[in-house]
């Protein structure tokens, strides 16, 4: 039939058909080389130009020598492999290791080359028959992956991170060498199953860790993170920070690859434990000392009171007055010490009731006006017309705060004026006429010697004047007590001062104004903190005590906390973790909070909300912090409610 296709006889299919098939592609070509100097080409397929840029005729005319096209770094190896082929070591064929051929345009083409050797029947010259496949794309991908693998390994080695990978379906678990070394083992000694680490978990941590693992598996948490203890080979426990994430699931959504890292944090954890122990030991010592001294002091002051009622001449009366004043001063210091230890141990309690504010102000004026005016200093009390007559708070603690601040002002002011200003700022209006939430605003200012270091004064036993030449006496407890009492009352305090320019202490104490006798005092106490969404939060502070306080506050607010001690550590943590909020101390060695913030803002990450933490309340410092890239500013000392307020504001913005 005329239109019927003719089918070639298989015997008619020969070299020409095969060459045409090769020429149709552009990734593989055939070569026949003569095994003499420079490997002259005896035959090459037509498609060679599409791969190497040189024409078939250029090779056959020997305008191009194949040996000169092999990359100089690969040529010795290719020569050696040809020698092995000719010696018969590899049989009649060899597949070379991948090597590079220089393209006409100067770039290099990676090739896979399989060759056989055969004698030319006409002149007896050995010929090499081979096919070359262009594998440049695949090879460049392999090199890129190898580079990334090496970079990751260098990073793991530099940060001394242990790695693990677990298939929850098969339970196959793989650890790297560093993971094993952290716990005193070699990788070969570990069973490739979760039992290798779960059997070594501290019993007290076991349930919590597995719950965290499962919460991420079930999609409840975006990441797995846990700090726990794992038993070392020699029996002691190693504290680790363990982080991970599911990186692969099957078509049913079941996790098939769960990978992560462990970091040995034993040193940091031990420092935290030591800080807790030191704080506890200090508090126990101070409390014991206070109680031990109080008994004989009570006897001294009691006898002074008895002697005051006896017949004394003027000289004896002056001496007795000196003893009484010294005893009263020592008793006040002991009371401050006891309050301080109770506050730091969380045992200081409030005794709130409905109070008459005018009566408190009259008491303060009666206590301080004679002593201040006797020094030739003016004492000014300013009371806002907005002040409520009755408030719900702890009278003793308010008086204690005012007396400590006024004592401080009197001590360091020899001329000019001491001012006590009291005001009221309502927070909620109208809906509950019987009571009103608001802030009692107190300012104690003076024209005294001022303060050089406004951070140092809040620390226990710290004073502006040190050494034998200091003009004023004192224990260095007063402002530390004030800070703790303000925190206890859920308030805030900050100071503005410069040397020789006086000082101004500003307080904000939240409480209720009471306008009705029908108000139940118990209903006014301890307003609830807002409900907060859980977040991953980074706390950056070089002081382990401050770090501990902030992290404990946040943990009690059901937040997930990571703690670091330097700006550099903070940057590294944010490179590896998604963090929503950062509480950043401004004053840190090497890299301060502002520089750290600028470094963070340059990272290609989901940027966190950064809150400055500082005892410096100068407006200039606040401006500098915000200009550096920070989002918020919190002045020390602060309380848990302040942290909750910031987080709650973020929730409202998000919604």
C-alpha positions in Angstrom: 0.0 0.0 0.0 1.4 3.4 -1.1 0.8 5.3 2.1 1.9 2.6 4.5 5.0 3.5 6.6 8.0 1.4 6.0 9.6 -0.1 9.1 13.4 -0.4 8.8 15.0 -3.7 9.2 16.9 -3.9 12.6 20.0 -4.9 10.7 19.9 -1.6 8.8 20.1 0.4 12.1 23.8 1.3 12.5 26.3 4.0 13.7 24.7 6.7 11.5 21.3 6.3 13.3 23.0 6.4 16.7 25.0 9.5 15.8 21.7 11.2 14.6 20.1 10.3 17.9 23.0 11.9 19.9 22.9 15.0 17.7 19.3 15.5 18.6 20.2 16.2 22.2 22.6 18.8 23.8 23.8 17.1 26.9 25.7 14.1 25.7 28.3 13.6 22.9 30.6 10.8 21.7 34.4 11.2 21.3 37.1 8.9 20.0 40.6 10.0 21.1 43.9 8.7 19.9 46.1 7.7 22.8 49.1 9.9 21.9 50.2 13.4 23.1 47.4 15.9 23.5 44.8 13.2 22.8 43.9 14.2 19.3 40.3 13.6 18.4 39.6 11.0 15.7 35.8 11.3 15.9 33.2 13.5 17.7 29.5 13.6 17.3 27.8 16.6 15.6 26.3 18.1 18.8 29.7 18.8 20.4 29.4 22.5 19.6 26.2 22.9 21.7 28.0 21.5 24.7 31.6 23.0 24.5 31.2 25.8 21.9 33.8 24.4 19.5 32.7 22.8 16.2 33.3 19.2 15.2 35.7 20.4 12.4 37.8 22.3 14.9 38.4 19.1 16.9 39.1 17.0 13.8 41.4 19.6 12.2 43.2 19.8 15.6 42.7 23.5 15.9 41.6 22.6 19.4 43.5 20.0 21.5 41.2 18.2 23.9 43.9 17.8 26.6 44.3 21.6 26.8 40.6 21.9 27.5 40.7 19.8 30.7 40.9 22.0 33.8 44.4 22.1 35.2 43.4 21.0 38.6 41.6 17.9 37.1 44.1 16.9 34.4 46.6 15.0 36.7 43.7 12.8 38.0 42.3 12.2 34.5 45.8 11.2 33.3 46.1 8.8 36.2 42.7 7.2 35.5 43.7 6.7 31.8 46.9 5.0 32.9 44.8 2.6 35.0 42.6 1.9 32.0 45.5 1.1 29.8 47.1 -1.1 32.4 44.0 -3.3 32.5 43.5 -2.5 36.2 39.9 -1.4 35.5 39.2 -3.9 32.7 38.4 -2.5 29.3 36.4 0.5 30.6 36.6 3.2 33.2 34.1 5.9 34.5 36.2 8.9 35.4 35.5 11.0 38.4 33.7 14.1 37.3 36.0 16.7 35.8 35.8 20.1 34.0 36.2 21.1 30.4 36.8 24.7 29.4 34.0 26.0 27.1 34.9 28.3 24.2 33.4 31.3 26.1 35.7 30.7 29.0 33.4 29.1 31.5 33.8 25.4 32.6 31.5 22.5 31.9 31.3 19.7 34.3 31.2 16.3 32.6 30.7 12.6 33.4 33.0 10.5 31.2 32.9 6.8 30.6 35.6 5.5 28.2 36.8 2.1 26.8 40.1 1.3 25.1 40.4 -0.4 21.8 43.3 -0.9 19.3 43.0 0.7 15.8 42.9 -2.3 13.4 44.7 -0.2 10.7 47.7 1.3 12.4 47.7 -0.4 15.8 47.3 2.8 17.8 45.3 2.6 21.0 42.0 4.5 20.8 39.8 5.7 23.6 36.1 5.6 23.0 34.0 7.6 25.4 30.7 9.4 25.9 30.6 12.7 27.8 27.5 14.0 29.6 27.1 17.6 30.6 26.3 17.5 34.3 27.1 21.2 35.1 23.7 22.0 36.6 23.6 19.0 38.8 27.3 19.5 39.9 26.8 23.1 40.8 23.8 22.1 42.9 25.9 19.4 44.6 28.7 21.9 45.3 26.2 24.5 46.6 24.6 21.9 48.9 28.1 20.8 50.1 29.1 24.4 50.8 25.9 24.9 52.8 26.5 21.6 54.6 30.0 22.6 55.5 28.9 26.1 56.6 26.2 24.5 58.8 28.8 22.1 60.3 31.2 25.0 61.0 28.4 26.9 62.7 27.5 23.8 64.8 31.2 23.3 65.7 31.6 27.0 66.5 28.5 27.2 68.7 29.1 23.7 70.2 25.6 22.6 69.5 24.5 19.0 69.6 22.0 18.0 67.0 19.4 15.2 66.8 16.8 14.0 64.3 13.9 11.7 65.1 11.3 9.9 62.9 8.3 9.5 65.2 6.9 6.8 62.8 9.9 4.5 62.9 11.5 5.9 66.1 14.8 6.0 64.3 16.9 8.7 66.0 20.2 10.1 64.8 22.6 12.2 67.0 25.8 14.0 66.0 29.1 13.7 67.8 28.7 16.8 69.8 25.3 15.6 71.2 27.0 12.4 72.5 30.1 14.3 73.8 27.9 16.6 76.0 26.8 13.6 78.0 30.2 11.7 78.0 29.5 9.2 75.2 30.6 8.6 71.6 28.0 8.5 68.9 28.7 4.8 68.1 27.8 3.9 71.7 24.3 5.4 71.5 21.3 3.4 70.4 19.5 5.1 67.5 16.2 5.6 69.3 14.5 8.1 71.6 15.4 5.9 74.5 19.0 7.1 74.3 18.0 10.4 75.8 14.6 9.8 77.4 16.1 7.1 79.7 18.6 9.7 80.9 16.1 12.5 81.6 15.9 13.6 85.2 12.8 12.0 86.8 11.5 15.4 87.8 11.7 16.7 84.3 10.4 13.6 82.4 6.7 14.3 82.1 7.2 18.1 81.4 9.6 17.4 78.6 7.5 14.8 76.9 4.5 17.0 77.1 6.4 19.8 75.4 7.5 17.3 72.7 3.9 16.1 72.1 2.5 19.7 72.2 4.6 20.5 69.1 3.8 17.2 67.4 0.1 17.9 67.8 0.5 21.5 66.5 -0.3 23.2 69.8 3.0 25.0 69.9 5.0 26.4 66.9 8.3 25.1 68.2 9.5 22.6 70.8 11.7 24.1 73.5 12.6 22.8 76.9 15.3 23.4 79.5 15.9 20.2 81.5 18.5 17.8 82.9 20.1 14.8 81.3 22.3 12.3 83.1 26.0 12.3 82.2 27.9 9.1 81.8 29.7 9.7 85.1 26.4 10.2 86.9 26.0 13.9 87.3 23.2 15.9 85.5 23.8 18.3 82.6 21.4 21.2 82.2 20.5 21.6 78.5 18.4 23.9 76.4 16.7 21.6 73.9 15.0 23.1 70.8 13.3 21.5 67.8 10.7 21.5 65.1 8.9 19.1 62.8 10.4 19.7 59.4 8.6 17.0 57.4 5.2 15.2 57.4 3.7 12.5 55.3 0.6 12.8 53.1 -1.6 12.1 56.2 0.0 14.9 58.2 2.0 12.6 60.5 5.5 13.9 61.4 8.3 11.9 59.8 11.3 14.3 60.6 11.5 16.1 63.9 14.9 17.8 64.2 16.6 20.0 66.8 19.6 21.1 68.8 20.8 20.9 72.4 23.0 23.5 74.1 24.8 22.8 77.3 23.6 25.6 79.7 24.9 24.0 82.9 27.2 26.9 83.6 24.5 29.5 83.2 22.0 27.5 85.2 24.6 27.0 88.0 25.1 30.8 88.1 21.4 31.2 88.4 21.2 28.7 91.2 24.2 30.3 93.0 22.5 33.7 92.6 19.3 32.3 94.2 21.3 30.7 97.1 23.4 33.9 97.6 20.2 36.0 97.8 18.6 33.6 100.1 21.7 33.3 102.4 21.9 37.1 102.5 18.3 37.5 103.4 18.5 34.8 106.1 21.6 36.5 107.6 20.1 39.9 107.6 16.8 38.7 109.1 18.7 36.7 111.8 21.0 39.7 112.6 18.0 42.0 112.9 16.2 39.7 115.3 19.3 39.0 117.4 20.1 42.7 117.8 16.5 43.8 118.5 16.4 42.1 121.9 19.3 43.9 123.5 18.3 47.1 121.8 14.8 46.8 123.2 16.5 46.7 126.7 18.6 49.8 126.0 15.7 51.9 124.7 13.4 50.7 127.5 15.9 51.8 130.2 16.3 55.1 128.4 12.6 55.6 128.7 12.7 54.8 132.4 15.6 57.2 132.9 13.8 60.0 131.1 11.3 60.0 134.0 13.9 60.5 136.7 15.5 63.6 138.1 18.3 64.5 135.7 20.4 67.6 135.3 20.8 69.3 131.9 24.0 67.6 131.0 22.6 64.1 131.8 19.5 64.9 129.9 21.5 65.8 126.7 23.6 62.6 127.0 20.4 60.5 127.5 18.9 62.2 124.4 21.9 61.3 122.4 21.6 57.7 123.4 17.9 57.7 122.6 18.4 59.2 119.1 21.2 56.7 118.4 19.0 53.9 119.5 16.0 55.1 117.4 18.3 55.4 114.4 19.6 51.8 114.9 16.0 50.5 115.4 14.9 52.2 112.2 17.8 50.5 110.3 16.9 47.1 111.8 13.2 47.6 110.8 14.4 48.5 107.3 16.6 45.4 107.1 13.8 43.2 108.2 11.4 44.7 105.7 13.9 44.3 103.0 14.5 40.6 103.6 10.8 40.0 103.8 10.2 41.9 100.5 13.0 39.9 98.7 11.6 36.6 100.0 8.1 37.6 99.0 6.9 37.6 102.7 6.2 41.3 103.1 2.5 41.7 103.4 0.1 44.6 102.9 -2.6 45.5 105.4 -5.0 47.6 103.3 -7.9 49.5 104.7 -9.9 52.7 104.0 -7.7 55.6 105.1 -8.2 59.3 105.6 -5.6 61.0 103.3 -5.7 64.4 105.0 -4.8 62.8 108.3 -1.8 61.1 106.8 -0.6 64.4 105.4 -1.1 66.2 108.7 1.0 63.4 110.4 3.9 63.8 107.8 3.9 67.6 108.3 4.0 67.4 112.0 6.9 65.0 111.8 9.1 66.9 109.4 8.3 70.7 109.5 10.1 71.4 112.8 13.3 69.5 111.8 13.5 70.9 108.3 12.9 74.5 109.3 15.4 74.1 112.2 18.0 73.6 109.4 17.0 76.9 107.8 15.4 75.0 104.9 11.9 75.8 103.6 9.3 72.9 103.6 6.5 73.3 101.1 3.5 70.9 100.9 1.3 71.1 97.8 -1.9 69.2 97.8 -4.1 69.0 94.7 -7.7 69.9 94.9 -8.4 66.6 93.1 -7.2 64.6 96.1 -9.9 62.3 97.5 -10.5 62.4 101.2 -10.4 58.7 101.6 -8.3 56.1 99.9 -8.0 52.3 100.0 -4.4 51.3 100.7 -1.8 50.4 103.4 -1.2 53.4 105.7 2.0 52.1 107.3 3.6 51.5 103.9 2.7 54.9 102.5 4.0 56.6 105.6 7.2 54.5 105.4 7.8 55.5 101.8 7.3 59.2 102.5 9.5 59.2 105.6 12.4 57.4 103.8 12.2 59.9 100.9 11.9 62.9 103.2 14.7 61.6 105.4 16.9 61.4 102.3 15.9 65.0 101.3 16.6 66.4 104.8 20.0 64.6 105.0 21.3 66.1 101.7 19.7 69.5 101.7 21.4 72.3 103.7 19.7 75.3 102.1 16.8 76.1 99.7 13.6 74.1 99.7 12.2 70.6 100.2 8.8 70.2 98.4 6.2 67.4 98.9 3.6 67.5 96.1 0.6 65.1 96.2 -1.9 64.8 93.4 -4.6 62.3 92.1 -5.1 61.0 88.6 -8.4 59.2 88.0 -8.3 56.1 85.7 -12.0 55.1 85.6 -14.8 57.6 85.8 -18.6 57.6 86.1 -19.8 54.1 86.2 -19.1 53.4 89.9 -19.8 56.5 92.0 -19.0 54.6 95.2 -15.3 54.2 94.2 -12.9 55.3 91.6 -9.7 53.7 90.5 -6.8 56.1 90.2 -3.1 56.8 90.9 -1.8 58.7 93.9 1.0 60.9 92.4 3.7 61.9 94.9 6.8 64.0 94.2 9.5 64.7 96.8 12.0 67.3 95.5 14.9 69.2 97.1 17.6 71.7 96.2 20.3 69.6 97.8 23.6 68.1 96.6 22.0 66.0 93.9 22.8 62.5 92.7 25.6 61.5 90.3 24.6 57.9 89.7 20.8 57.4 89.6 21.0 53.7 89.1 23.3 52.9 92.0 21.2 54.5 94.7 18.5 51.7 94.4 21.0 49.0 95.3 21.2 47.6 98.8 23.9 49.3 101.0 24.8 51.7 98.2 25.4 55.4 98.9 26.4 58.4 96.8 29.2 59.4 99.3 31.7 56.6 100.2 34.7 56.4 102.4 35.9 58.2 105.5 35.3 61.7 104.0 31.5 61.4 103.4 29.5 64.2 105.1 26.3 62.3 105.8 25.7 59.1 107.7 23.3 56.3 106.7 22.9 52.6 106.1 22.2 52.8 102.4 18.9 51.0 103.0 16.4 53.7 102.6 15.9 53.9 98.8 16.2 50.1 98.5 13.3 49.9 101.0 11.3 52.5 99.0 11.8 50.5 95.8 10.5 47.3 97.4 7.5 49.0 99.0 6.6 50.7 95.8 6.7 47.4 93.9 4.7 45.8 96.7 2.0 48.4 96.1 2.1 47.7 92.3 3.5 51.2 91.7 6.4 52.8 90.0 9.1 55.3 91.0 11.8 57.2 89.1 14.3 59.9 90.0 15.6 62.9 88.1 18.8 64.5 89.4 22.1 66.1 88.6 25.1 66.9 90.9 24.5 70.1 92.9 21.1 70.6 91.2 18.9 68.7 93.8 16.8 65.6 93.2 13.2 64.8 92.4 11.6 61.4 93.2 8.3 60.8 91.4 6.0 58.0 92.5 2.8 56.6 91.0 0.8 54.3 93.4 -2.4 52.7 92.0 -5.3 52.5 94.4 -9.0 53.3 94.9 -10.6 56.5 96.0 -13.6 55.7 98.2 -16.7 57.8 98.2 -19.2 55.6 100.1 -19.4 53.8 103.4 -21.0 50.9 101.7 -17.9 49.8 99.8 -16.6 46.4 100.7 -12.8 46.8 101.2 -12.1 43.2 100.1 -13.7 43.9 96.7 -11.2 46.8 96.2 -8.0 44.8 96.8 -5.8 43.2 94.2 -7.4 43.9 90.8 -7.0 41.1 88.3 -4.2 41.2 85.7 -5.4 41.1 82.1 -5.6 37.8 80.2 -2.5 37.6 78.0 -1.8 35.6 74.9 1.2 33.3 75.4 4.4 34.5 73.7 8.0 33.6 73.3 9.9 36.4 75.1 13.6 37.1 75.2 15.1 38.7 78.4 18.5 40.4 77.9 20.3 41.5 81.1 23.9 41.0 82.2 22.8 41.0 85.9 21.7 37.5 86.9 19.4 38.8 89.7 17.6 41.3 87.4 17.4 38.6 84.7 15.9 36.2 87.3 13.3 38.7 88.5 12.0 39.7 85.1 11.9 36.1 83.9 10.0 35.0 87.0 7.5 37.8 86.5 6.9 36.8 82.9 6.7 33.1 83.7 4.0 33.8 86.3 2.1 35.5 83.4 2.3 32.3 81.4 4.9 33.5 79.0 7.6 31.4 77.5 11.0 33.0 78.4 14.5 32.8 77.0 17.3 34.5 79.0 20.6 35.7 77.8 23.3 37.8 79.4 24.7 39.9 76.5 23.7 41.7 73.4 25.7 39.4 71.2 23.9 36.3 72.7 20.6 38.1 72.0 21.5 38.6 68.3 22.4 34.9 67.9 19.3 33.7 69.6 17.1 35.9 67.3 18.8 34.4 64.3 17.7 30.9 65.3 14.3 31.6 67.0 11.1 33.4 66.4 10.7 35.8 69.3 7.8 38.2 69.6 9.0 40.5 72.5 12.4 41.4 73.8 12.9 43.0 77.2 16.3 44.7 76.8 18.5 46.2 79.6 20.1 49.4 78.3 23.3 49.3 80.3 25.4 46.2 79.4 29.1 45.8 78.9 30.7 45.4 75.4 27.4 46.0 73.5 24.7 48.1 75.2 21.0 47.7 74.7 20.8 50.5 72.0 23.6 49.0 69.9 22.1 45.5 70.3 18.7 46.9 69.1 20.3 48.4 66.0 22.0 45.1 65.2 18.6 43.3 65.6 16.8 45.7 63.3 19.4 44.9 60.6 18.5 41.1 60.8 16.3 39.6 58.0 13.8 38.3 60.6 10.3 38.9 61.8 11.1 41.9 64.0 10.2 41.6 67.7 8.7 44.3 69.9 11.7 45.6 71.9 11.1 47.2 75.3 13.9 49.1 77.1 14.6 48.3 80.7 16.5 51.0 82.7 16.7 52.8 86.0 17.5 56.0 84.1 14.4 58.1 83.8 15.9 61.0 81.9 13.7 62.0 78.9 16.9 62.2 76.8 17.6 58.5 77.4 14.1 57.5 76.5 14.4 59.5 73.3 17.7 57.9 72.4 16.3 54.4 73.1 13.3 54.9 70.9 15.5 56.4 68.1 17.8 53.3 68.3 14.8 51.2 67.2 13.2 50.3 70.5 9.4 50.2 70.7 8.7 50.9 74.4 10.4 52.0 77.6 10.1 50.7 81.1 11.8 52.3 84.1 13.1 50.3 87.0 11.9 49.5 89.5 8.8 48.0 88.0 6.3 45.3 88.9 4.6 42.5 87.2 1.6 44.7 86.4 3.8 46.9 84.3 5.0 44.0 82.2 1.4 42.8 81.8 0.3 46.2 80.7 2.8 46.3 77.9 1.9 42.8 76.7 -1.8 43.6 77.0 -1.3 46.6 74.8 0.3 44.4 72.2 -2.7 42.1 72.3 -5.0 45.0 71.7 -3.0 46.2 68.7 -2.9 42.7 67.3 -6.6 42.3 67.5 
